[in-house]
Amino acid sequence: MKLLFVFTVLSIFISIVDSLLIRYNLLPFSNTSELQGYWLGFLCRELTPFSSTIEFIDVGGFSQYEISYRPRVYVPLLHPIKSMGQVAWSPNGRLVAFTLGSQIQIYSFGDEVFPVTIDLAGDISNIAWSPNSEALVFSIRLRDSMETNESFLYTYNLSTGTTNLLSNRHGAQSPSWSPTNEWISYTNDQSIYLIRPDGTEDHELLIDIGNRVTTSWSPDGTELAYNSSDSVDRNSLRIYNLITQEIREIYFTDTINTVSWSPDGEWIAFSASPTDIGPTNIFRIHVESQDLEQLTMLRGRCTPYYPSWSPDFSSED
C-alpha cells in the first residue's frame, strides 16, 4: 500500500514537471510584423532521450530561433514519452503546429498567450494544414492497437473542435493537403494515395516508391514532390505531374528525409545528408534550375526533419 502511494505521488509530481517542459508559451516572435521574407520551421531531434527542438530560420538572413522540449526529470516507466514530431506552419502564417506524443500543440502570433493543445488517444506522427488554415489532417496510431502499422488518417476542425476519421486504410502516414483543397495525399506500404477531404475517392496514385516517403504539393496543385528510395535504399527527390502523369527526378543523394514545396513554387526544401557519413542539414533546391543551397549548418548537433515554409511576410500589408 505504501509503495502504491509513493508511486502515485511520484507520478503526479512528474506530470506536473512534464507540463512545464515547453520552455516558451509564445513563439520567439510575438507577431508577424517582426518577420520579413520566407521562414522555415523544422524539427531538430537530438540524441538525448526525448530531447528535441522546433527551430525557425530566416531563409534569406539565416536568423534562428527555437522552442524546446527537454525533460528535466526522466524516470523510466513513469515519464510519459512525449517526443516532439512534425512541425507545420499554417498557410496564413499565423499558426505553427507540432506534435508532442499524443498531443498537437498550436502556437499563434499575437495576443494568445498559451498554446492550444489537442489531446488525442493515440500517437500522432504527421500533421498538415488545410489551405484555409482552419483544419488539420494527421496520422495517428490508436493506443489500444498492438500493431505497429495500425495508423489511420483523421482531420481536426479548429472552429468546431471535432475530430473525424478520414481514411481507415491501415498504415496511412504523412498526409499533405493540396492548396486547391481538392485532395489530400498520403503514403502507405510504399505507395502514394489520394483522398478527397470529405473521405471519398480514396485511391492509389503511385506504387513502389520506397519507405519513409513524404509528399508536398506545388502551389497550383498540379504537381506532387516526394522523396523516393530504390531497392538499395538510395534516395532521390522527384516530382509527379498529375495532369501529364510524368515523373522527373531533380536531385539525388544518399539520404533525403522530408520535403516541402515553397509557397511561390520556386523551391523545394528537404532534409538530407549529401554523403553517407556527413551530418544531415536542411537544403533547398530550385525547381527549374536545380540550383542547390544549404540552409543550416548543424554539424551533427541534431538531425533536422520536416521543413515547413511560412508565407512571404514581406508581401504583407
C-alpha positions in Angstrom: 0.0 0.0 0.0 2.8 2.4 0.9 4.6 1.5 -2.4 1.4 2.3 -4.3 1.1 5.7 -2.5 4.8 6.6 -3.3 4.2 5.5 -6.9 1.1 7.7 -7.2 2.8 10.8 -5.6 5.8 10.4 -7.9 3.6 10.1 -11.0 1.7 13.2 -10.1 5.0 15.1 -9.5 6.4 14.0 -12.8 3.2 15.0 -14.6 3.4 18.5 -13.1 7.0 18.8 -14.1 6.2 17.5 -17.5 3.6 20.2 -18.0 6.3 22.8 -17.6 8.7 21.4 -20.1 7.8 23.6 -23.1 10.2 26.5 -22.4 8.2 29.2 -24.2 4.5 29.8 -24.1 4.8 32.0 -27.1 6.8 31.7 -30.3 10.1 33.6 -30.1 8.5 36.4 -32.2 5.2 37.9 -30.9 3.7 38.9 -34.3 4.4 38.7 -38.0 5.4 42.3 -38.3 8.8 41.2 -36.8 9.3 38.9 -39.8 10.4 39.5 -43.4 10.6 37.2 -46.3 10.2 33.4 -46.0 10.9 31.4 -42.9 11.3 27.7 -42.4 10.3 25.8 -39.3 11.7 22.4 -38.7 12.1 19.7 -36.1 15.7 19.3 -34.7 15.8 15.9 -33.0 18.7 15.4 -30.6 20.4 12.2 -29.4 19.3 12.7 -25.7 16.2 10.7 -25.0 13.0 12.7 -25.7 15.1 15.9 -26.3 14.2 18.0 -29.4 13.6 21.5 -30.5 11.4 23.2 -33.1 13.7 25.7 -34.8 12.9 28.6 -37.2 15.3 30.0 -39.7 15.1 33.1 -41.9 15.7 31.7 -45.4 17.4 34.9 -46.5 19.2 36.0 -43.4 19.7 32.8 -41.5 18.4 34.2 -38.2 17.4 31.3 -35.9 15.0 30.8 -33.0 13.8 27.8 -31.2 11.2 26.4 -28.8 12.3 23.3 -26.8 11.1 20.2 -25.2 13.8 18.8 -22.8 12.7 16.7 -19.8 14.4 18.0 -16.7 13.3 14.9 -14.9 13.4 11.5 -16.6 12.3 8.3 -14.7 11.9 5.1 -16.8 8.4 3.7 -16.9 7.0 6.8 -15.2 7.9 9.5 -17.5 5.4 9.8 -20.4 7.0 9.6 -23.9 6.4 12.9 -25.5 9.0 13.2 -28.2 8.4 16.2 -30.5 7.4 15.4 -34.0 6.5 17.2 -37.2 6.2 20.9 -37.4 3.7 22.6 -39.7 3.3 26.3 -40.4 -0.2 27.3 -41.4 -0.7 28.8 -44.9 -1.9 32.1 -43.5 1.3 32.3 -41.5 -0.4 33.0 -38.1 -0.2 29.5 -36.6 2.5 26.9 -36.0 1.5 23.4 -35.0 3.7 20.5 -34.0 3.2 17.0 -32.5 4.1 16.1 -28.9 3.3 12.5 -28.2 -0.4 12.2 -28.2 -0.9 16.0 -28.5 -0.9 18.6 -31.2 0.4 21.9 -29.9 -0.7 25.0 -31.8 1.1 28.3 -31.2 -0.2 31.6 -32.6 1.2 35.0 -33.2 -0.4 37.9 -31.3 -2.4 38.0 -28.2 -2.9 34.4 -27.4 -0.5 33.6 -24.5 -0.8 29.8 -24.2 -0.8 27.2 -26.9 -3.9 25.3 -27.9 -3.5 21.7 -27.0 -5.3 18.9 -28.9 -5.0 15.7 -26.8 -5.9 12.5 -28.6 -5.9 8.8 -27.6 -3.0 7.7 -29.7 0.5 8.5 -31.0 0.4 11.3 -33.7 3.2 11.1 -36.3 2.4 13.6 -39.0 0.3 16.7 -39.4 -0.7 19.1 -42.3 -2.8 22.2 -42.6 -5.8 22.8 -44.8 -5.4 25.6 -47.3 -7.7 28.0 -45.2 -5.7 27.2 -42.0 -8.9 26.1 -40.3 -8.3 22.3 -40.1 -5.5 19.8 -39.7 -5.1 16.3 -41.1 -2.9 13.9 -39.3 -2.0 10.2 -38.9 -2.5 8.5 -35.5 -1.9 5.1 -34.1 -4.5 4.3 -31.5 -3.2 3.4 -28.0 -5.2 0.2 -27.8 -3.6 -1.1 -31.0 -0.8 -3.6 -30.7 0.0 -3.4 -34.4 2.8 -1.1 -35.4 1.2 -0.3 -38.8 -2.3 0.3 -37.3 -2.3 4.0 -38.0 -5.2 5.9 -39.6 -5.9 9.4 -41.0 -8.0 11.9 -39.1 -9.0 15.5 -39.5 -9.4 18.1 -36.8 -11.5 21.3 -37.2 -10.2 24.2 -35.1 -13.5 26.1 -35.1 -15.7 23.2 -34.0 -13.1 21.2 -32.1 -14.3 18.0 -33.8 -12.1 15.1 -34.9 -13.2 12.9 -37.8 -11.8 9.7 -39.3 -10.7 10.4 -42.9 -9.3 7.1 -44.0 -9.4 3.7 -42.3 -6.7 2.3 -44.5 -4.2 0.6 -42.2 -0.7 2.2 -42.1 -1.7 5.6 -43.5 1.1 8.1 -43.0 2.5 11.5 -44.0 -0.6 13.4 -45.2 -0.3 16.6 -47.2 -3.3 18.8 -48.1 -3.4 20.2 -51.7 -3.5 24.0 -51.9 -6.7 23.8 -54.0 -8.5 21.8 -51.3 -9.2 19.0 -53.8 -7.1 16.3 -52.5 -5.1 15.0 -49.5 -2.1 12.8 -50.4 -0.6 10.3 -48.0 1.6 7.3 -48.1 1.0 3.6 -47.2 3.1 0.5 -47.8 5.5 2.1 -50.3 2.7 3.7 -52.3 1.2 7.3 -52.5 -2.6 7.6 -52.2 -5.0 10.4 -52.8 -8.3 11.0 -50.9 -10.8 13.8 -51.0 -11.1 16.0 -47.8 -14.5 14.5 -47.3 -13.1 11.0 -47.3 -14.3 9.9 -50.7 -12.3 8.6 -53.8 -9.6 7.0 -51.7 -7.2 5.5 -54.3 -3.7 4.6 -55.1 -1.6 7.0 -57.2 2.0 5.8 -57.3 3.5 2.4 -56.3 6.9 1.0 -55.3 8.3 4.4 -54.2 10.2 3.0 -51.1 10.0 3.6 -47.4 9.8 6.8 -45.2 8.3 8.8 -48.0 6.8 12.3 -47.5 4.9 14.4 -50.1 4.4 18.1 -50.7 2.1 19.9 -53.3 3.1 22.6 -55.7 1.2 25.8 -55.0 -1.1 25.3 -58.1 -2.0 21.8 -57.0 -0.9 20.2 -60.3 2.3 18.5 -59.1 3.5 16.5 -56.1 7.0 16.4 -54.8 8.2 13.3 -52.9 11.3 11.5 -51.8 11.7 8.0 -53.3 14.1 5.2 -52.4 15.1 2.3 -54.6 15.9 -1.3 -53.8 19.3 -0.5 -52.3 17.8 2.5 -50.3 19.3 5.2 -52.4 17.2 8.4 -52.4 16.0 10.9 -54.9 13.7 13.9 -55.0 11.0 13.5 -57.6 8.1 15.5 -59.0 4.9 13.8 -60.3 2.7 15.8 -62.6 -0.9 14.9 -62.0 -2.0 16.2 -65.5 0.6 14.6 -67.7 1.4 11.7 -65.3 5.1 12.2 -65.9 7.8 11.8 -63.2 11.0 13.8 -63.2 13.9 13.5 -60.9 15.5 16.8 -59.8 18.0 15.7 -57.1 19.8 12.6 -56.0 21.7 11.8 -52.8 22.1 9.0 -50.3 19.6 10.3 -47.8 16.6 12.6 -48.4 14.1 12.5 -45.5 11.3 15.0 -45.7 10.2 17.5 -48.4 8.3 20.8 -48.5 7.4 23.0 -51.6 7.7 26.8 -51.1 4.6 28.9 -51.5 6.0 30.7 -54.5 6.5 27.4 -56.3 10.2 28.1 -57.0 11.9 26.0 -54.3 11.6 22.6 -52.6 13.2 22.4 -49.1 14.3 19.0 -47.7 16.5 17.4 -45.1 19.3 15.3 -46.3 22.9 14.2 -45.8 24.8 14.6 -49.1 27.1 11.7 -48.1 26.8 8.5 -46.0 28.9 10.0 -43.2 28.1 13.7 -43.3 25.7 15.4 -40.9 22.1 15.9 -42.0 21.0 19.5 -42.8 18.2 21.5 -44.4 18.6 22.3 -48.1 16.5 23.9 -50.8 16.7 23.3 -54.5 15.3 25.5 -57.3 12.7 23.5 -59.2 13.7 24.8 -62.6 17.4 25.4 -62.5 18.1 22.7 -59.8 20.5 25.1 -58.0 21.1 23.7 -54.5 21.5 25.8 -51.3 22.3 24.6 -47.8 20.2 26.5 -45.3 21.5 25.1 -42.0 25.0 24.3 -40.5 24.0 21.9 -37.7 27.3 19.9 -37.8 25.6 16.9 -36.2 24.2 18.9 -33.3 20.8 17.3 -34.1 19.0 15.7 -37.0 16.6 18.0 -38.8 13.3 16.8 -40.2 10.0 18.2 -41.6 10.9 21.7 -43.0 7.7 23.8 -43.3 7.5 27.1 -45.1 5.9 30.3 -43.9 4.2 32.6 -46.4 6.2 35.6 -47.7 5.9 38.1 -44.8 7.5 40.8 -46.9 4.3 40.9 -49.0 2.0 41.5 -46.1 0.4 44.9 -45.7 
